[in-house]
Amino acid sequence: MKAAVRHGLAGFVEHALAKADWTLTPDSAALLTREARLSAARGMRVRSLLSRSLTALAALGLTPVLLKGYGLARRLYPEPLQRATNDVDLLVPRARVLCAVHALEGMGLTTQAGDVDRDDAHHVELTGPDGLVELHYRALTGYGLSLEGDAMVSRALDATLDGHPVRYLCPEDEAVYLALHASNHLLQRLAWLFDLKLLARANPRLDWDRVVTRARRTELPHLVWYAWDAAHRLLDAPVPAWVLKALAPPRWQRALATRLFSGPRLMGAELARNKPAWVAAKLALAPRARPMVRYALRRLRGARPPPGTGAEPGAPRPVRSPAGRR
């Protein structure tokens, strides 16, 4: 039961056990129920923050793409609050990020971090009493490379959520993005792999040719393989064998990934609890060594800025436009 809590699936596990009519020991049942209720309460708080954010952005005529979180759970899970959700992730066109930040600040959120000029940044963080909003202008940065968001925004699909107009990534983009996100965090939360399984099951006509093409265009196809391979091995996610073959990294990286991402190791989230092992795994699994090394060196150089610069870890940073304007 502790593993279900750690991996963000307490609510779904409770649902699945009830559906299967399985009985737990009283202590285990009480733990699962308590954690599922706490997770649902956090999810309701995130849902409220999401609704307010959508209202603020709609006043600008801006409909963001919802990444992960409540919007994903609403589409894939029996009940959206069965999947743990801690913040709001929105993707907007890069040209609209500053006005979107101002709109969110207008509802009482405070910008904590974000610099659109940085090569290794991909979102602006805004926080308030109700939680955290991550406003993305890139879909993702990882392993020293960046995945720009505008192309994904252009292919996104219109939808509604609780009466609000929203947009979602098209299924092929979502299959790539969710895998990249999971691998960027070394698959340390099994809910991310479960998302992939549910996505594939919900889209039986998924165009896997497009998935492969778009994964390769990201320059991070290995990361897409790590996640989908693990989802297939551990959760029986329905991904064609030829897709895994087309995205597979060199043999030695496949062997290493299979070892690092075994069921017992992922269940225990071993890499998340061991920073040296985390860094070593990131370096070893990188699709391209040189960008990863450059990124690691930048992070090391920036870890201890000179005193009084205003750039100490955790200090607020100004949000800058692509042209460098405040």
MARDOZA-178696 format. One record per residue (C-alpha): residue in three letters; x negated, y, z. Coordinates in steps of 0.05 Angstrom, whole numbers, plus 32768, in hexadecimal, padded with zeros to 4 digits. Example, Ala and Ser with C-alpha at 12.3 -4.5 7.8 and 13.67 -1.06 7.14 Angstrom:
<pts>
   aa    xx    yy    zz
  ALA  7F0A  7FA6  809C
  SER  7EEF  7FEB  808F
</pts>
This chain:
<pts>
   aa    xx    yy    zz
  MET  8000  8000  8000
  LYS  7FC6  802F  800E
  ALA  7FAF  8025  7FC7
  ALA  7FF3  8039  7FAC
  VAL  7FEE  8079  7FD4
  ARG  7FA6  8087  7FBF
  HIS  7FB7  807E  7F75
  GLY  7FF6  80A9  7F74
  LEU  8027  8070  7F6B
  ALA  8048  8068  7FAF
  GLY  808C  807D  7F93
  PHE  8089  804F  7F57
  VAL  8070  8014  7F80
  GLU  80A9  801D  7FB1
  HIS  80DA  801E  7F76
  ALA  80BA  7FE0  7F56
  LEU  80BB  7FB8  7F97
  ALA  8104  7FC9  7FA3
  LYS  8116  7FB5  7F5C
  ALA  80F1  7F73  7F64
  ASP  8112  7F68  7FA8
  TRP  80CE  7F5F  7FCA
  THR  80CA  7F68  8015
  LEU  808E  7F88  8037
  THR  8078  7F83  807F
  PRO  8099  7FB9  80A9
  ASP  8059  7FE1  80B0
  SER  8049  7FDE  8066
  ALA  8091  7FF0  8053
  ALA  8090  802C  8083
  LEU  804E  8045  8067
  LEU  8065  803F  801F
  THR  80A8  8061  802D
  ARG  8087  809A  8053
  GLU  8053  80A6  801D
  ALA  8086  80A1  7FE5
  ARG  80B1  80D6  8008
  LEU  8076  8104  8013
  SER  8061  80FD  7FCA
  ALA  80A9  810C  7FB4
  ALA  80AA  814A  7FE0
  ARG  806A  8163  7FC0
  GLY  8087  8154  7F7C
  MET  80C5  817D  7F8B
  ARG  8099  81B7  7F9F
  VAL  8072  81B1  7F5E
  ARG  80B3  81AD  7F37
  SER  80CA  81EF  7F57
  LEU  8087  8211  7F47
  LEU  808B  81F7  7EFF
  SER  80D2  8213  7EF7
  ARG  80BC  8258  7F10
  SER  807F  8257  7EE3
  LEU  80A9  8246  7EA6
  THR  80D9  827E  7EB6
  ALA  809F  82B0  7EBC
  LEU  8080  829A  7E7A
  ALA  80C3  8299  7E56
  ALA  80CA  82E3  7E64
  LEU  808E  82EC  7E36
  GLY  80AC  82BF  7E01
  LEU  8077  828B  7E12
  THR  8088  8241  7E16
  PRO  804D  821A  7E31
  VAL  803A  81D1  7E25
  LEU  8043  81A8  7E65
  LEU  8007  817C  7E73
  LYS  800D  813F  7EA1
  GLY  8032  814B  7EE1
  TYR  807D  8150  7EEA
  GLY  808D  8157  7EA0
  LEU  8068  8116  7E91
  ALA  8089  80F2  7ECB
  ARG  80CD  810A  7EB5
  ARG  80C4  80EA  7E71
  LEU  80A1  80A9  7E84
  TYR  80B4  8093  7ECA
  PRO  80F8  8078  7EE3
  GLU  80FA  80B5  7F12
  PRO  80C9  80EF  7F0A
  LEU  80BA  80F4  7F54
  GLN  809E  80AD  7F54
  ARG  805D  80C7  7F37
  ALA  8032  80F2  7F65
  THR  802A  8139  7F4B
  ASN  8003  816F  7F6E
  ASP  8000  81AB  7F3F
  VAL  801A  81C9  7EFF
  ASP  7FF1  81C3  7EBF
  LEU  8005  81F0  7E85
  LEU  7FE3  81F7  7E41
  VAL  7FEB  8238  7E1B
  PRO  7FCB  8254  7DDB
  ARG  7F88  8272  7DEA
  ALA  7F9F  82B6  7DD0
  ARG  7FD7  82B8  7E03
  VAL  7FB1  82A3  7E41
  LEU  7FA8  82E9  7E5E
  CYS  7FF0  82FD  7E58
  ALA  8004  82B9  7E75
  VAL  7FD6  82C5  7EB1
  HIS  7FF6  8309  7EBD
  ALA  803C  82EB  7EBA
  LEU  802A  82B6  7EED
  GLU  8009  82EA  7F1A
  GLY  804A  8311  7F16
  MET  806E  82D8  7F3A
  GLY  803D  82DC  7F74
  LEU  8006  82AD  7F5F
  THR  7FBD  82C3  7F69
  THR  7F87  82B3  7F37
  GLN  7F51  828A  7F59
  ALA  7F22  8277  7F21
  GLY  7F1C  827C  7ED6
  ASP  7EEE  8298  7EA2
  VAL  7F04  828E  7E5A
  ASP  7EBE  829C  7E42
  ARG  7E9F  825F  7E65
  ASP  7E90  8224  7E38
  ASP  7E9D  81F2  7E71
  ALA  7EE0  8211  7E88
  HIS  7F24  81FE  7E6E
  HIS  7F58  821E  7E9C
  VAL  7F69  8257  7ECB
  GLU  7F7E  8244  7F12
  LEU  7FB6  826B  7F33
  THR  7FCE  825C  7F79
  GLY  8005  8271  7FA9
  PRO  802C  8258  7FE4
  ASP  8050  8227  7FB7
  GLY  8012  8207  7F99
  LEU  7FE2  8209  7F5E
  VAL  7FED  8218  7F15
  GLU  7FB5  8206  7EE4
  LEU  7FBE  822F  7EA5
  HIS  7F98  820C  7E6E
  TYR  7F7D  822D  7E2F
  ARG  7F53  81F0  7E1F
  ALA  7F71  81AC  7E27
  LEU  7F33  8191  7E4A
  THR  7EE9  8199  7E55
  GLY  7EBE  815E  7E67
  TYR  7E7C  813B  7E5B
  GLY  7E60  817D  7E41
  LEU  7E94  8184  7E0A
  SER  7ED5  81AA  7E03
  LEU  7F19  8199  7DE5
  GLU  7F3A  81D8  7DCC
  GLY  7F84  81DC  7DD7
  ASP  7FA0  8206  7D9E
  ALA  7FA4  81CC  7D6D
  MET  7FCA  81A3  7DA0
  VAL  7FF8  81DD  7DAE
  SER  8008  81E4  7D64
  ARG  801D  819A  7D61
  ALA  8044  819B  7DA2
  LEU  808E  8188  7DA3
  ASP  80C6  81B4  7DBD
  ALA  80F0  8199  7DF7
  THR  8116  81AF  7E35
  LEU  8109  81A1  7E7E
  ASP  813D  81B3  7EB4
  GLY  815A  81E6  7E84
  HIS  8117  8206  7E72
  PRO  80FA  8204  7E2C
  VAL  80B8  81DF  7E2F
  ARG  8088  81BD  7DFF
  TYR  8065  8179  7E04
  LEU  8029  815F  7DDF
  CYS  803D  8133  7DA5
  PRO  8035  80E9  7DB8
  GLU  7FF4  80DF  7D92
  ASP  7FD4  811C  7DB2
  GLU  7FEE  8106  7DF6
  ALA  7FD0  80C1  7DED
  VAL  7F8C  80E2  7DE2
  TYR  7F93  8118  7E17
  LEU  7FAA  80EB  7E50
  ALA  7F71  80BB  7E41
  LEU  7F3E  80F3  7E3F
  HIS  7F57  8110  7E80
  ALA  7F55  80CC  7EA3
  SER  7F0F  80BC  7E8A
  ASN  7EF6  8102  7E9C
  HIS  7F07  80EF  7EE3
  LEU  7EEA  80A9  7EDB
  LEU  7F2E  8087  7EE0
  GLN  7F2E  8090  7F2B
  ARG  7F7A  8095  7F2F
  LEU  7FA1  8059  7F14
  ALA  7FDE  8084  7F08
  TRP  7FB9  80A0  7ECC
  LEU  7FB2  805B  7EAD
  PHE  7FFA  804B  7EBD
  ASP  800E  808B  7E99
  LEU  7FEC  8070  7E5A
  LYS  8011  802F  7E5F
  LEU  8054  8052  7E67
  LEU  8044  8082  7E2E
  ALA  8036  8049  7DFE
  ARG  8075  8024  7E14
  ALA  809F  8063  7E0C
  ASN  8084  806E  7DC5
  PRO  8085  802B  7DA2
  ARG  807B  804E  7D5F
  LEU  803D  8073  7D76
  ASP  8011  8082  7D3A
  TRP  7FD1  8061  7D52
  ASP  7FAC  8077  7D12
  ARG  7FB7  80BF  7D27
  VAL  7FA2  80AE  7D6E
  VAL  7F5F  8093  7D54
  THR  7F55  80CE  7D25
  ARG  7F63  8102  7D5A
  ALA  7F3A  80DE  7D8E
  ARG  7EFE  80E0  7D5F
  ARG  7F08  8129  7D50
  THR  7F01  813A  7D9A
  GLU  7EBA  811F  7D98
  LEU  7ECD  80F7  7DD6
  PRO  7EE9  80B6  7DB9
  HIS  7EC3  808D  7DED
  LEU  7EEC  80AD  7E24
  VAL  7F2C  809B  7E01
  TRP  7F13  8053  7DFD
  TYR  7F00  8050  7E47
  ALA  7F47  8061  7E5D
  TRP  7F6E  8039  7E2B
  ASP  7F42  7FFC  7E33
  ALA  7F4A  7FFE  7E7E
  ALA  7F95  8008  7E77
  HIS  7F98  7FCC  7E49
  ARG  7F6C  7F9F  7E73
  LEU  7F8A  7FB0  7EB7
  LEU  7FD2  7FC4  7EA7
  ASP  7FE0  7FA1  7E65
  ALA  7FEB  7FE4  7E42
  PRO  8002  7FD6  7DFA
  VAL  7FC8  7FF2  7DD1
  PRO  7FB4  7FCE  7D90
  ALA  7F72  7FAA  7D92
  TRP  7F5B  7FCE  7D52
  VAL  7F64  8011  7D75
  LEU  7F36  7FFE  7DAD
  LYS  7F04  7FE3  7D7B
  ALA  7F06  8024  7D53
  LEU  7EF9  804F  7D90
  ALA  7EC8  8022  7DB5
  PRO  7E85  803D  7DCC
  PRO  7E44  8016  7DC4
  ARG  7E42  7FD0  7DE3
  TRP  7E19  7FE5  7E20
  GLN  7E4B  801C  7E31
  ARG  7E85  7FEC  7E29
  ALA  7E64  7FBC  7E59
  LEU  7E56  7FF3  7E8B
  ALA  7E9C  800F  7E87
  THR  7EBA  7FCA  7E91
  ARG  7E90  7FC2  7ECF
  LEU  7E9D  8008  7EEB
  PHE  7EE7  8006  7EDA
  SER  7EF6  7FC0  7EF4
  GLY  7F37  7FB6  7F1A
  PRO  7F18  7FB2  7F60
  ARG  7EEB  7FEE  7F55
  LEU  7F22  801A  7F3B
  MET  7F51  8003  7F72
  GLY  7F1E  8019  7FA5
  ALA  7F0E  805A  7F7F
  GLU  7EC4  804C  7F8C
  LEU  7EA8  8082  7F5E
  ALA  7ED3  80B8  7F7D
  ARG  7EB3  80A9  7FC1
  ASN  7E6B  80A8  7FA8
  LYS  7E52  80E8  7F88
  PRO  7E0E  80CD  7F70
  ALA  7E31  8092  7F50
  TRP  7E64  80C1  7F31
  VAL  7E2E  80EC  7F11
  ALA  7E08  80AF  7EF8
  ALA  7E47  8091  7EDA
  LYS  7E57  80D3  7EB7
  LEU  7E12  80D6  7E98
  ALA  7E12  808D  7E83
  LEU  7E57  808E  7E64
  ALA  7E50  80D0  7E3F
  PRO  7E5F  80CA  7DF4
  ARG  7E25  80FA  7DE6
  ALA  7DEC  80FF  7E17
  ARG  7DD1  8144  7E04
  PRO  7E11  816D  7E12
  MET  7E1B  8147  7E53
  VAL  7DD5  8156  7E6B
  ARG  7DDC  819F  7E58
  TYR  7E1D  81A2  7E7E
  ALA  7DFF  8181  7EBB
  LEU  7DC4  81B1  7EBB
  ARG  7DF3  81ED  7EB6
  ARG  7E1B  81D4  7EF1
  LEU  7DDC  81C9  7F19
  ARG  7DC2  820F  7F09
  GLY  7E05  822E  7F1B
  ALA  7E0E  8207  7F5B
  ARG  7DE9  823B  7F85
  PRO  7DF1  8281  7F69
  PRO  7DCA  82BB  7F87
  PRO  7DEA  82D7  7FC6
  GLY  7E17  8312  7FBC
  THR  7E27  8303  7F73
  GLY  7E70  82F3  7F82
  ALA  7E66  82AF  7F61
  GLU  7E5E  8283  7F9E
  PRO  7E82  8240  7F99
  GLY  7ECC  824B  7FA6
  ALA  7ECA  8297  7F9C
  PRO  7EFE  82B5  7F6E
  ARG  7EE5  82C4  7F28
  PRO  7F02  82F6  7EF7
  VAL  7F2B  82DE  7EBD
  ARG  7F0C  82F4  7E7C
  SER  7F26  82F4  7E36
  PRO  7F03  82CE  7DFD
  ALA  7EE4  8311  7DE9
  GLY  7ECB  831C  7E30
  ARG  7EFF  8351  7E44
  ARG  7F1C  834F  7E8A
</pts>
